[in-house]
Amino acid sequence: MIGASHLSLLLRAAATAFGLTWAATPFVRAAAIRMGWLDRPETDVKTHTVPVPALGGVAVWAGFAGALVATRFMTTFPTGTLYRLRGILAGAALVFVLGVIDDLKKPHGLGWKTKMAVQVLAALILVHFDIRIRFIHPDYLGTALTLLWVVGITNAVNIIDIMDGLAASQAAAAALGFWLIALPSEDLYVNFAAAALLGASLGFLPWNFSKSRRIFMGDSGSTLLGFTLAALALGTDFTLVNPLGVYAPLLILAVPMYDTFYVMAVRMGKGKSPFLGSRDHFALRLERMHFSRPQIVALSLFAALFLSLCAWLVTLVSTPWAVAVYLVLGTLIGFVTWHISQVDMGR
């Protein structure tokens, strides 16, 4: 069980990440404007109408990494905690740099093959630090699924970043879910990385929502959030109560995963590449149903928090109850899918 001193440090990490990101974002925004680092609506899939400063992910990285360093975790925690935190930071740094380069090369950016190759390399860094799927054997199969998981979640959060506050709020909700589930355990590196990610995500939101000082996080931010969340999901056993608890991350990350699979299915149904952009996202369908963007972000956040609560329950109940939770949620998701699929997305 985590002690009071460690809990205090966790709260300090979250607060530090929030403060660093919140304070750094306006400086990043000013630099982006000065250097012309703007996200311009030059393609059909863009949902904004005027150029917006980008590279807000730089501030998110500053808060996330800065908080972990500022809490001086290396002086008080077991070697395994420091070792695995270094692995997360190393992989996240690689993904972050890739995202910065991709943002600077907009509107076309880097090719998807290049991005996935680097993301696989970042995932291999996690495996090297023994952050991987452990409940699947043989080990080589677990490693292959780890790579697929990390790359998939990294891009899922990136794909959902189509609306102010959507990706950051989803990341905050997921980080909170992982933090609370891992809190009673000895997986301290999960707790600290989750706390830092939660604070950094929340610190960026006020500026992302601002009308007068708006900024986008860009791929540098969204892929950083996705990669870190994928790593957090690999870092704890979740439960010893029932064998279905290992699937709790699927609920915690259900909203970005759902959007990814839904958009890919719709694109392939139209005979298009699943790797190309389109306006088939669930959020844009809700907008076509006359929900405002703040309402869509709020509804998505509520769904993420509810699903995280369900994930927590799954780790506590017996197997029959866990099956019931998954079945009910699967039915609800099926109903939502049918309903939004009726929306005509034609111009």
Buried (B, 14 or more C-beta within 10 A) or exposed (E): EBEEEBEEBBEBBBBBBBBBBBEBBBEBBEEBBEEEBBBBBEEEEBBBEEBBBBBBBBBBBBBBBBBBEBBEBBEEBEEBBBBBBBBBBBBBBBBBBBBBBBBBEBEEBBEEEEBBEBBEBBBBBBBEBEBBBEEBEEEEEBBEBBBEBBBBBBBBBBBBBBBBBBBBBBBBBBBBBBBBBBBEBBBBBBBBBBBBBBBBBBBBBEBBBBEEBBBBBBBBBBBBBBBBBBBBBBBBBBBEBBEBBBBBBBBBBBBBBBBBBBBBBBBEEEEBEEEEBBBBBBBBBBBBEEBEBEEBBBEBBEBBBBBBBBBBBBBEBEEEBBBEBBEEBEEEBEEBBEEBBEBEBEE
